[in-house]
Amino acid sequence: MPSASNLSHRRTHNLLLISKLLSLRDTASPLTLLLDSLEQPARPLIREYIRRARISKVHVTFVSFETLKRPDGVDAFILARRKRSSDVVKEVANAYPVPESGGAPRRRLIIIDAINPLLDRRGPDGPVHLPMFLSSFLAPVNPTSTPVQTSLVVTYHQDIPILSNQRPYSPSNLSLLTYLATTILTLHSLSHVLAQKAARDRSLAAPVFGLEEEQEGVIIGRLDRLKGQESAEGVVIEMEHRRKSGRGVVEWYVLPPASHYHPNEAKEVVTLLDDHPLYRRPEEEDEHAAEEEPGSTFELKLTERQRREREGVVLPYFDAQQGDGPGEGGRILYDMGEEDDFDEEEDEI
């Protein structure tokens, strides 16, 4: 079991990492892939990206393939449905004002609400070449102008089947996206995660929901809210971040609903899944509290019964101090028992 210091270091390190990724600091992730499903769409996480970008004064360009209404806080809204990929790239480039040369580097966020329509061979200009298409957004608009730190967030719907339009031995589009992305955020429903953990704690098979149930007519899984789980709201984020050194970081987080905090809240609202009160069992909380105490090969504590019995023992020197007269205070009182071996000759000496 990891020590308390390791858990504290992991909590501090990974919370700082997710804060940097969502706030687009230091270009921690040029390409972020959001994997959502019908069970848990990516809209809450996209709204969190826009909220943080608005606080940090980052220019947000929203490329819409399925969103009809312009989201709040977006600087440029581009309808890309039924358009060629080359035309979409031009519109995205023209939507950002060219900064003046010599100025400070600026930041830009480009959000694609769904990449699935571009991966279908029925598009207007045929299948799109993903590496070239995505890199065109990250390339500078004008090399002579002030550099722009661009971050790209792409959403991929895992429940939508895509017709195969590639060669037999070429990787799938999802495999290619996961290979290109520096950060992969898979979204889960908090209620479903709690139900699966409750089943595992009882050594039962974890339930499945939605299309994984493989039942006719079931698209979205239904889960009745259990008593005492009124706070089981939010989005579970499974993060896989790849550093420049090649080391990967995997962690699970919980993003609370937007109604639980102020839109201009600067304090970090994302927490670790292990710290959620409904995810951690009382037994685990007791074990976590015990980890903070120094380990030992024997028990250092006394129970309440042992403490009472210890306080009721009267030591011999207490009775000896009650003697009257000089020299009586140092007398030792001892009562012989049946098991004692009395030697008369030794006593005479």
C-alpha positions in Angstrom: 0.0 0.0 0.0 1.5 3.4 -0.9 2.5 5.7 1.9 0.8 8.9 2.9 3.7 11.0 1.4 3.4 9.2 -2.0 -0.4 9.8 -2.1 0.1 13.5 -1.2 2.7 13.9 -3.9 0.5 12.2 -6.5 -2.5 14.3 -5.5 -0.5 17.6 -5.8 1.3 16.7 -9.0 -1.7 15.4 -10.9 -4.0 18.2 -9.9 -1.4 20.7 -11.1 -1.1 18.7 -14.4 -4.9 18.7 -15.1 -5.0 22.4 -14.3 -2.3 23.2 -16.8 -4.0 21.1 -19.5 -7.4 22.6 -19.1 -6.1 26.2 -18.8 -3.7 25.8 -21.8 -0.7 26.9 -19.9 2.8 26.4 -21.3 1.3 24.6 -24.3 1.3 21.4 -22.3 -0.8 19.6 -24.9 -0.9 20.9 -28.5 -3.4 18.2 -29.5 -6.0 16.9 -27.0 -8.4 14.2 -28.0 -11.8 13.9 -26.3 -13.4 10.5 -26.4 -17.0 10.7 -25.5 -20.1 8.5 -26.0 -23.9 8.7 -25.8 -23.6 7.8 -22.1 -21.4 10.8 -21.4 -21.1 13.6 -24.1 -18.1 15.9 -24.1 -20.2 19.1 -23.9 -19.5 19.8 -20.1 -15.8 19.5 -20.6 -15.9 21.7 -23.7 -17.8 24.4 -21.7 -15.0 24.1 -19.1 -12.4 24.7 -21.7 -14.2 27.8 -23.0 -14.8 29.1 -19.4 -11.1 28.9 -18.6 -10.0 30.4 -21.9 -12.3 33.4 -21.3 -10.8 33.9 -17.9 -7.2 33.7 -19.4 -8.2 35.9 -22.4 -7.4 33.2 -24.9 -8.9 33.5 -28.4 -11.4 30.6 -28.9 -12.4 29.4 -32.4 -15.2 26.8 -32.5 -15.4 24.6 -35.5 -18.9 23.1 -35.6 -20.0 20.0 -37.4 -23.0 19.3 -35.3 -23.5 22.3 -33.0 -26.2 24.7 -34.3 -26.1 27.4 -31.7 -23.0 29.4 -31.0 -21.7 28.6 -27.5 -21.2 31.4 -25.0 -17.7 32.8 -24.7 -16.6 31.8 -28.3 -14.8 34.5 -30.3 -15.2 32.8 -33.7 -17.9 30.3 -34.7 -17.4 28.4 -38.0 -20.1 26.1 -39.5 -18.1 23.3 -41.2 -20.8 20.9 -42.1 -20.7 19.8 -45.8 -17.6 21.9 -46.5 -14.3 20.8 -47.8 -11.5 20.3 -45.4 -9.4 22.8 -47.2 -12.1 25.5 -47.0 -12.5 24.8 -43.3 -8.8 25.4 -42.7 -8.9 28.7 -44.6 -11.9 29.9 -42.6 -10.2 29.0 -39.3 -7.0 30.8 -40.3 -8.9 33.9 -41.4 -11.0 33.9 -38.1 -8.0 34.9 -36.0 -6.6 38.4 -36.3 -3.0 38.5 -37.4 -1.0 39.9 -34.4 1.5 42.6 -34.9 5.2 41.7 -35.2 7.3 42.3 -32.2 4.5 41.7 -29.7 4.2 39.2 -27.0 3.2 35.6 -27.9 -0.5 35.1 -27.9 -2.6 32.0 -27.2 -5.4 30.5 -29.3 -7.7 27.6 -28.7 -9.4 25.7 -31.6 -12.2 23.3 -30.7 -13.7 20.8 -33.1 -17.0 19.5 -31.7 -16.9 16.3 -33.8 -14.3 14.9 -36.1 -16.4 11.9 -37.2 -18.0 13.6 -40.3 -14.6 14.3 -41.8 -13.6 10.6 -41.4 -16.5 9.4 -43.5 -15.7 8.6 -47.1 -19.0 10.3 -48.1 -17.5 13.7 -47.5 -17.5 16.3 -50.4 -13.7 15.9 -51.0 -13.3 12.2 -50.1 -11.4 10.9 -47.1 -9.3 13.4 -45.2 -5.6 12.9 -44.4 -5.7 13.4 -40.6 -2.0 14.3 -39.9 -2.0 17.0 -42.6 -5.4 18.3 -41.7 -4.6 18.6 -38.0 -1.2 20.0 -38.5 -2.6 22.8 -40.7 -4.4 24.3 -37.7 -1.2 24.3 -35.6 1.0 25.8 -38.3 1.6 29.6 -38.0 -0.6 31.7 -40.2 2.2 34.1 -41.1 5.8 33.0 -40.2 6.9 36.7 -40.1 4.3 37.7 -37.5 4.3 37.2 -33.8 4.2 33.5 -32.9 0.8 32.2 -31.7 0.6 29.3 -29.2 -2.2 27.2 -30.6 -3.9 24.4 -28.8 -6.3 22.0 -30.6 -9.1 20.1 -28.9 -10.8 17.4 -31.0 -13.9 15.4 -30.1 -14.4 11.8 -31.3 -17.7 10.0 -30.8 -16.9 6.4 -29.9 -20.5 5.2 -30.5 -20.7 6.3 -34.2 -19.5 3.7 -36.6 -17.4 5.0 -39.5 -17.3 3.2 -42.8 -13.9 1.8 -43.7 -12.2 3.9 -46.3 -8.6 3.0 -45.9 -6.3 0.3 -47.2 -6.5 -3.1 -45.6 -3.3 -2.9 -43.5 -3.5 0.8 -42.6 -4.4 1.8 -39.0 -7.9 2.9 -38.2 -8.8 6.5 -37.8 -9.2 6.2 -34.0 -5.8 4.5 -33.7 -4.3 7.3 -35.7 -5.9 10.0 -33.6 -4.7 8.4 -30.3 -1.2 8.2 -31.8 -1.1 11.9 -32.8 -2.7 13.2 -29.6 -0.5 14.3 -26.7 -3.4 14.0 -24.2 -6.4 11.7 -24.4 -9.4 12.5 -22.2 -12.0 9.7 -22.0 -15.3 10.8 -20.5 -17.4 8.5 -18.2 -20.6 9.0 -16.3 -20.1 9.4 -12.6 -23.2 7.4 -11.7 -22.0 4.5 -13.9 -18.5 4.6 -12.4 -20.0 4.5 -8.9 -22.2 1.5 -9.8 -19.3 -0.4 -11.3 -17.1 0.2 -8.2 -19.9 -0.9 -5.9 -20.2 -4.1 -7.8 -16.4 -4.7 -7.7 -16.4 -4.1 -3.9 -18.8 -6.9 -3.6 -16.8 -9.2 -5.9 -19.5 -9.0 -8.5 -19.2 -8.5 -12.3 -19.2 -4.8 -13.1 -22.4 -3.7 -14.9 -22.3 -2.3 -18.5 -24.5 0.4 -19.9 -25.8 1.5 -23.3 -24.6 -0.3 -26.4 -22.3 -2.5 -24.4 -25.4 -4.2 -23.0 -26.0 -5.7 -26.5 -29.8 -5.6 -26.0 -32.2 -4.8 -28.8 -33.4 -1.2 -28.6 -31.0 -0.1 -25.8 -28.9 2.9 -26.8 -28.4 4.7 -23.5 -28.2 2.8 -20.3 -30.6 3.6 -17.5 -29.4 3.8 -13.9 -31.7 4.6 -11.0 -30.1 7.1 -8.6 -29.6 5.3 -5.3 -30.5 6.7 -1.9 -27.8 8.9 -0.5 -26.3 9.6 -3.9 -28.0 12.9 -4.7 -24.5 14.4 -5.2 -23.6 11.8 -7.9 -23.4 14.4 -10.5 -20.5 15.4 -12.7 -18.2 14.0 -15.3 -15.4 11.5 -14.7 -12.3 12.2 -16.8 -9.9 9.4 -17.5 -6.6 11.2 -18.5 -3.7 9.8 -20.4 -1.0 12.4 -20.9 2.3 11.9 -22.8 5.2 13.9 -21.8 8.0 14.9 -24.2 10.3 12.4 -22.5 7.9 9.6 -23.5 6.7 9.0 -20.0 2.9 8.6 -19.7 0.7 9.8 -16.8 -2.7 8.2 -16.2 -5.2 9.6 -13.7 -8.9 9.8 -13.0 -10.6 13.1 -12.2 -14.1 14.4 -11.4 -15.4 17.6 -13.0 -18.5 18.9 -11.0 -21.5 20.4 -12.8 -21.2 24.0 -13.9 -24.0 25.0 -11.5 -21.8 24.1 -8.5 -19.3 26.9 -9.0 -19.2 30.5 -10.3 -18.3 31.0 -14.0 -15.5 33.3 -13.1 -14.1 30.9 -10.4 -10.3 31.0 -10.6 -9.8 28.2 -8.0 -9.4 24.7 -9.3 -12.7 22.8 -9.3 -11.4 19.4 -10.7 -10.7 16.8 -8.0 -9.3 13.3 -8.1 -11.8 10.5 -8.4 -10.2 8.8 -5.3 -11.1 11.9 -3.2 -14.8 11.9 -4.2 -16.9 11.2 -1.0 -19.1 8.7 -2.9 -16.2 6.8 -4.5 -14.2 6.2 -1.3 -15.5 3.7 1.1 -15.5 4.2 4.9 -13.0 1.3 5.2 -10.6 3.1 2.8 -10.9 6.3 4.8 -9.9 4.4 8.0 -6.9 2.8 6.2 -5.9 6.2 4.8 -6.0 7.7 8.4 -3.9 4.7 9.7 -1.3 5.4 7.0 -0.4 8.7 8.6 0.8 6.9 11.8 4.3 5.5 12.1 4.6 1.9 11.3 5.8 -0.6 13.9 6.2 -4.4 14.4 4.0 -4.2 17.6 0.9 -2.4 18.7 1.6 1.0 20.3 -1.9 1.7 21.3 -4.0 0.5 24.1 -7.7 -0.3 24.0 -10.1 1.3 26.5 -10.3 -1.9 28.5 -6.6 -2.3 28.7 -6.2 1.3 29.8 -8.7 0.8 32.7 -7.0 -2.4 33.8 -3.6 -0.7 33.8 -4.9 2.2 35.9 -6.4 -0.3 38.4 -3.1 -2.1 39.2 -1.5 -1.1 42.5 2.3 -1.4 42.5 4.1 -2.6 45.6 6.0 0.6 46.4 2.7 2.5 46.9 1.9 0.4 50.0 5.5 0.7 51.3 5.2 4.5 51.3 2.3 4.3 53.8 4.4 2.9 56.7 4.8 4.9 60.0 8.0 5.9 61.6 11.5 6.4 60.3 12.8 3.9 57.8 9.4 2.5 57.1 9.2 4.3 53.7 11.8 2.1 52.1 10.3 -1.2 53.2 9.4 -3.6 50.5 6.2 -5.6 50.9 6.0 -9.0 49.3 3.3 -11.7 49.6 4.6 -15.2 48.9 2.5 -17.4 46.7 2.1 -21.1 46.4 4.5 -21.4 43.5 7.3 -19.7 45.5 10.1 -22.1 46.8 10.9 -21.2 50.4 14.4 -22.1 51.6 14.6 -21.9 55.4 18.5 -22.1 55.5 18.8 -19.2 53.0 16.3 -17.2 55.0 18.4 -17.7 58.2 21.5 -16.3 56.5 
